[in-house]
Amino acid sequence: MNDTININGVEYAPVKPAATGTRAVVVVDRGWIFAGDVNRENGRIKLSRALHVFKWENIGFAGVIDTAKADLRPIADVDIPEGAESFCVPVGDSWGL
């Protein structure tokens, strides 16, 4: 399925809505990947409605972010030391749920 259209030789694609809340995919030390509603306080990153991004195949990390097509496993809230964060990618409020 092609999500683009061509008008007078110009190709147009839909714009993805921007993430509006606090939900994010957080990559931490040793490659652990979690997702959840992020609250940063007192040097800690706290994730509620948390998921462990366990594995994915054939779509790469960008595909995981774009589609949430991965082996996502619900887990208890996560509490991460701020220094363990490698990077964080904001996602939509219902990502992975």
Residue frames as qw, qx, qy, qz and C-alpha x, y, z in Angstrom:
[[0.000, 0.889, 0.459, 0.000, 0.00, 0.00, 0.00],
 [0.425, 0.275, 0.002, 0.862, 1.36, 3.38, -0.99],
 [0.227, -0.731, -0.494, 0.413, 0.64, 6.18, 1.50],
 [0.173, -0.424, 0.158, 0.875, 1.84, 8.93, -0.82],
 [0.515, 0.730, 0.447, -0.037, 0.13, 10.84, -3.62],
 [0.436, -0.093, 0.338, 0.829, 1.63, 12.65, -6.57],
 [0.247, 0.870, 0.388, -0.180, 0.21, 15.99, -7.70],
 [0.380, 0.918, -0.109, 0.025, 1.81, 17.78, -10.62],
 [0.697, 0.457, -0.429, 0.349, 5.04, 15.84, -10.16],
 [0.100, -0.533, 0.566, -0.620, 5.30, 16.54, -6.42],
 [0.605, -0.199, -0.771, 0.018, 5.05, 13.58, -4.06],
 [0.375, -0.530, 0.263, -0.713, 3.15, 14.15, -0.79],
 [0.511, -0.112, -0.833, 0.180, 3.04, 11.92, 2.29],
 [0.510, -0.758, -0.314, -0.259, 0.89, 12.16, 5.42],
 [0.078, 0.591, -0.519, 0.613, 2.43, 13.84, 8.44],
 [0.575, -0.281, -0.738, 0.212, 2.63, 11.73, 11.57],
 [0.381, -0.858, -0.126, -0.321, 1.09, 13.38, 14.61],
 [0.224, 0.561, -0.586, 0.540, 3.71, 14.54, 17.10],
 [0.520, -0.293, -0.736, 0.320, 4.00, 12.85, 20.45],
 [0.217, -0.712, -0.122, -0.657, 1.94, 14.91, 22.87],
 [0.740, -0.647, -0.072, -0.171, 2.40, 13.31, 26.28],
 [0.297, -0.759, 0.574, -0.076, 5.21, 11.90, 28.33],
 [0.951, 0.010, 0.309, 0.000, 5.37, 8.40, 26.83],
 [0.252, 0.788, -0.538, -0.163, 8.77, 7.43, 25.42],
 [0.971, 0.079, -0.158, 0.163, 10.99, 4.54, 24.44],
 [0.258, -0.873, 0.410, -0.066, 14.10, 4.68, 26.63],
 [0.871, 0.272, -0.348, 0.216, 17.33, 2.87, 25.76],
 [0.494, -0.811, 0.291, -0.116, 19.57, 2.28, 28.75],
 [0.154, -0.636, 0.755, 0.049, 22.93, 0.67, 29.59],
 [0.326, -0.160, 0.928, 0.086, 23.74, -2.66, 27.99],
 [0.185, -0.035, -0.715, -0.673, 21.02, -2.25, 25.36],
 [0.055, 0.454, 0.833, -0.311, 17.98, -2.67, 27.59],
 [0.127, -0.212, -0.346, -0.905, 14.96, -0.98, 26.03],
 [0.010, 0.472, 0.776, -0.419, 11.87, 0.08, 27.95],
 [0.088, -0.422, -0.368, -0.824, 8.82, 2.18, 27.13],
 [0.287, -0.583, -0.701, 0.293, 6.45, 3.96, 29.41],
 [0.077, -0.928, -0.200, -0.305, 5.10, 7.22, 30.71],
 [0.616, 0.192, -0.328, 0.690, 8.23, 9.10, 31.80],
 [0.361, -0.917, -0.079, -0.147, 8.59, 11.05, 35.02],
 [0.630, 0.330, -0.362, 0.603, 12.06, 12.43, 35.81],
 [0.419, -0.838, 0.044, -0.347, 12.75, 13.30, 39.43],
 [0.586, -0.706, 0.396, -0.043, 15.67, 13.30, 41.87],
 [0.015, -0.588, 0.774, 0.234, 18.13, 11.83, 39.36],
 [0.428, 0.089, 0.899, -0.031, 15.80, 8.95, 38.47],
 [0.399, 0.094, -0.507, -0.758, 13.74, 8.07, 35.39],
 [0.400, 0.123, 0.810, -0.411, 10.47, 6.49, 36.44],
 [0.314, 0.030, -0.665, -0.677, 8.32, 4.69, 33.88],
 [0.514, 0.159, 0.656, -0.530, 4.69, 3.83, 34.54],
 [0.816, 0.456, 0.173, -0.310, 2.48, 1.73, 32.23],
 [0.126, -0.676, 0.665, 0.290, 5.85, 0.18, 31.43],
 [0.942, 0.322, 0.018, -0.096, 6.82, -2.25, 28.68],
 [0.497, -0.491, 0.599, 0.392, 10.03, -4.15, 28.04],
 [0.656, 0.623, -0.269, -0.330, 10.89, -4.03, 24.33],
 [0.816, -0.300, 0.493, 0.042, 12.06, -7.64, 24.33],
 [0.443, -0.154, 0.676, 0.569, 12.88, -8.23, 20.67],
 [0.556, 0.672, 0.088, -0.481, 12.00, -7.32, 17.10],
 [0.614, -0.042, 0.663, 0.427, 12.80, -8.81, 13.72],
 [0.425, 0.377, 0.601, 0.562, 13.20, -7.46, 10.19],
 [0.054, 0.902, 0.370, 0.215, 12.11, -3.89, 10.97],
 [0.443, 0.319, -0.244, 0.801, 15.05, -2.26, 12.74],
 [0.204, -0.360, -0.546, 0.729, 14.80, 0.14, 15.65],
 [0.197, 0.113, -0.136, -0.964, 13.11, 2.83, 13.55],
 [0.468, -0.201, -0.708, -0.489, 10.43, 0.28, 12.62],
 [0.370, -0.371, -0.763, 0.378, 9.84, -0.46, 16.27],
 [0.038, -0.312, -0.267, 0.911, 9.28, 3.23, 16.98],
 [0.293, 0.077, -0.382, -0.873, 7.07, 3.78, 13.92],
 [0.619, -0.115, -0.589, -0.506, 4.88, 0.72, 14.25],
 [0.525, -0.403, 0.567, -0.490, 5.34, -0.79, 17.70],
 [0.943, 0.146, -0.224, -0.200, 5.61, -4.15, 15.90],
 [0.252, 0.492, -0.761, 0.340, 7.87, -5.89, 18.35],
 [0.638, -0.332, -0.686, 0.108, 7.70, -8.36, 21.20],
 [0.135, -0.532, 0.256, -0.796, 6.51, -5.94, 23.88],
 [0.562, -0.297, -0.755, 0.161, 6.11, -7.36, 27.36],
 [0.366, -0.793, -0.054, -0.485, 4.21, -5.51, 30.09],
 [0.594, -0.011, -0.588, 0.548, 6.22, -5.17, 33.28],
 [0.379, -0.764, -0.403, 0.331, 5.91, -3.43, 36.63],
 [0.080, 0.995, -0.052, 0.028, 6.86, 0.24, 36.84],
 [0.811, 0.192, -0.115, 0.540, 10.53, 0.81, 36.09],
 [0.292, -0.945, 0.080, 0.123, 12.92, 3.03, 38.07],
 [0.810, 0.345, 0.000, 0.474, 16.17, 3.80, 36.22],
 [0.433, -0.613, 0.009, 0.661, 19.15, 5.88, 37.37],
 [0.355, 0.887, 0.037, -0.293, 19.35, 8.97, 35.14],
 [0.095, -0.710, 0.618, 0.323, 22.99, 8.21, 34.24],
 [0.536, -0.006, 0.833, 0.135, 22.04, 4.85, 32.72],
 [0.574, 0.702, 0.332, -0.259, 20.04, 6.45, 29.90],
 [0.511, -0.028, 0.511, 0.691, 21.62, 6.22, 26.43],
 [0.125, -0.027, -0.291, -0.948, 18.79, 7.99, 24.65],
 [0.287, 0.429, 0.711, -0.477, 15.04, 8.53, 24.70],
 [0.032, -0.144, -0.611, -0.778, 12.53, 8.72, 21.82],
 [0.406, 0.198, 0.402, -0.796, 9.13, 10.36, 22.49],
 [0.079, -0.194, -0.891, -0.402, 6.15, 8.33, 21.19],
 [0.436, -0.407, -0.319, -0.736, 2.38, 8.69, 21.26],
 [0.442, -0.395, 0.473, -0.652, 0.47, 8.35, 24.51],
 [0.902, -0.042, 0.257, -0.343, -0.87, 4.88, 23.69],
 [0.468, 0.581, -0.657, -0.105, 2.29, 3.48, 22.06],
 [0.271, 0.249, -0.917, 0.155, 2.56, -0.24, 22.65],
 [0.350, 0.037, 0.688, -0.635, -0.65, -0.51, 24.64]]
